[in-house]
Amino acid sequence: MLYASLSKGLIQLLVALSCWLGLASAQYASTYPSPIPLVQRSPYFGLWLPANATMNFPGDVWANAWNGRKQMWPGYVRVDGRSWQWQGTSAAPPTTTLAVYVTPTRTIFTVDAGPVRLNLTFLSPIEPSDWVLQSLPFSYLSIDAWSTDGNPHSVQLYTGITGEFVSSSDNSPVQWGTTQTTSSVFHQIKRTAALSMVENNDSAEDGIAYLATSASTPGLTWQTAASETTKHEFSVNGSMPNTQDTNFRAINDGWPVVVLVSDLGTISRTASPVVFALGLVRDPVIRYVRDGGIETRRSYFWTKYPLIDQAIDAFLADFPGAMSRAIALDNKIMTEAASISPQYADLAAVSLRQTMGSIEITASRTMAGDTEWNMTDIMVFMKDVGNSRRVNPVEIMYAAFPAFLYLNASLAGLMLDPLLEFQSSRQYGNAYAAPDLGNAFPDAMGNNTNTVSLGVDSSATMLIMALAHAQKSGEGAMMLRSYPLLRKWADYLVLNALQPNGYTTSDGLSNSMSNLAFKGIMGIYAMSKINQALEPQGMLANDTEHYMTVARNYMSDWEDLAFSVDHITSSYGNPNSWGLVYNLYASRLLNSGLIGEGYLVAQSAWYASKAQTAPAFGLPYDTNDPNTVKAHWTMFAAASLYNASTRDTLISMVHSRAFMNGSGYAMPTSYDPATGATLGTRGGRASPAYGAVFAPLALTYVAWFILSLIFPS
């Protein structure tokens, strides 16, 4: 993003700068959302920066969690004895922001502090093929500096954090410490009395925040002290005295801060960036019900690094490699997304981090108290960030699934595993699929309550995801292991899918029958393809044909029930009803070919006609709920279309809200179509459901037929 008011000469300078950063125009968003994503690494470790045209961000505003809670992460630069603030607010003047670049993994600010220019790069690694790195809840801040007047200047850099990262209450007592290894120096700060597995106001009360840098960082000094003390010390001396404040106290009692400072000396340009690491570590991360007992599960990175010192040292040492991999992934995503549309590329740039930041990749021990890791027992748990504390919420996973299929479908399977395992156990007795694993993340205690109203939606969704995972990954073990459960759900759909009276969608609509029934039919189709894939393992070809015949017959009946002259109705028999039939996406994802092409052409034309008079922020997702836009289902609806023009129109509607200037909070999934106002107190802000942005791209990465599957020997 470049400010519209920039002079022609400055724009030319910044174009040159983007080339120096390795950013071609197609490789970063053309504008910036509000707020701007900074860090998204785990369900409790996400930061956004409020921004609008009147702010000189990041130098005059604090970063926030997704719910708006302030997270003090102050940053200063001192040039020739004068201090500027590059992040946060204080009496120091803010740096002048020249440009903002947002990519799927990075946010880069170019700012001026007098005669010195800085690039501030916030990198949240996305490492879909390395689960150790993906599960390591740390992010990078790297800073490059250079003179803009041709003269060398004395430059010092300051960064620090407070206890707001480890508690929802500023009255909570915290304590801190500093560790020096042969490779790094890091601070840690935590609640004095940590509350294990407790969440308050969307914040974990059992985390330890870390701020680290390499021991070889130029002119490294540090301090733990009251915020004002460290600011004064930096302003006067440009360094810290390497001393610790041992008066542990409440977060808001003088705002104790842990600080790292780098004195670059008198320079014209940094030879390499100064790198800091910020992390929030919880251990354990999940409690999971299993075999009638409760199991604690730890982040996967512990399987490689027994000590946090080792993990931090390795993370810092890996920065050049992490940056190289991030640039490669960014370029791949942005190039492929730009081939669809510029606005689609913008959405890809801002949505992926929060999807990946919603999960915990976990491992277990071979036995309780054992020191050996069970490397065959890896599970992924998703938090319903922005909505609730539900664990592995099925409809949110469904929305996010395209991102995982695009990046690494094996991760998608690991997310399905705990749902399938729990519902295959004696603890679960319902004939239909559960909508989640409970509503108290990080406790995954299972959900065996009466959720029959969601039975069609949840059962169909699970079958669709199971097949999509197998098609993309080629892994068949999960389907084979869970076959009786999957078949039970398919039989439930055979009885209930076509006429889902008494059932509701995952959005709570009881009269949106066409969309729900279509998903149910796709679930039956998925069972046929699952059975076919497992025929070499002993499943009967007659069962494959049975489910396929039912799916085809139901689809023929559905076309008669749901279609009215020129569009698919929302409610059977009501020609005035309509909606975004987002479950059509499942047909394209699985390449079912069940629905006639003419119906898809007509539906695309219907959307195009409605878009002509649509409110500013999009089409309501259903006439039964006419004042609500669902961004994730809009993306599914767009990806279900073969007409590129209509597809891009729907994408542009999501783009309008995602990049609405001054919206303040992280992007919601549910909002008013006319004003863009978030609906409800949460509205899906920062939801992993924005993985639905990758619905169009996932279509190009899914194998249409399961030619071979990997089974355990």
RAQUIVEN-V864695 format. One line per field, one symbol per residue. ss: DSSP state (A for helix, B for strand, O for the rest). A space follows every 10 residues. Layout:
BEGIN
ss = ???
END
This chain:
BEGIN
ss = OBOOOOOAAA AAAAAAAAAA OOOOAAAOOO OOOOOBBBBB BBOOBBBBBO OOOOOOOOOO OOBBOOOOOB BOOOBBBBBO OBBBBBBOOO OOBBOBBBBB BBOOOBBBBB BBBOOBBBBB BBBOOOOOOO AAAAAOOBBB BBBBBBBOOO OOBBBBBBBB BBAAAOOOOO OOBBBBBBBB OOOBBBBBBB BOOOOOOOBB OOBBOOOBBB BBBBOOOOOB BBBBBBAAAA AAAAAAAOOO OOBBOOOOBB OOOOOBBBBB BBBBBBBOBO OOOBBBBBBB BOOOOBBBBB OOBBBBBBBA AAAOOOOAAA AAAAAAAOAA AAAAAAAAAA AAAAAAAAOO OAAAAAAAAA AAAAAAOOBB BBBBBOOOOO OOBBBBBBBB BBBOOOOOOO BOOAAAAAAA AAAAAAAOAA AAAAAAAAAA AAAAOOOOOO OOOOOOOOOB OOBBOOOOOO OAAAAAAAAA AAAAAAAAAA AAAOBOAAAA AOAAAAAAAA AAAAAAOOOO OOOOOOOOOO OOAAAAAAAA AAAAAAAAAA AAAOAAAOOO AAAAAAAAAA AAAAAAAAAA AABBOOBBOO OOOOOOOOBO OOOAAAAAAA OOOOOOAAAA AAAAAAAAAA AOOOBOOBOO OBAAAOOOBB AAAAAAAAAO OOOAAAAAAA AAAAAAAAOO OOOOOOOOOB BOOOOOOBOO OOOOOOOAAA AAAAAAAAAO OOOOOOOOOB OOO
END
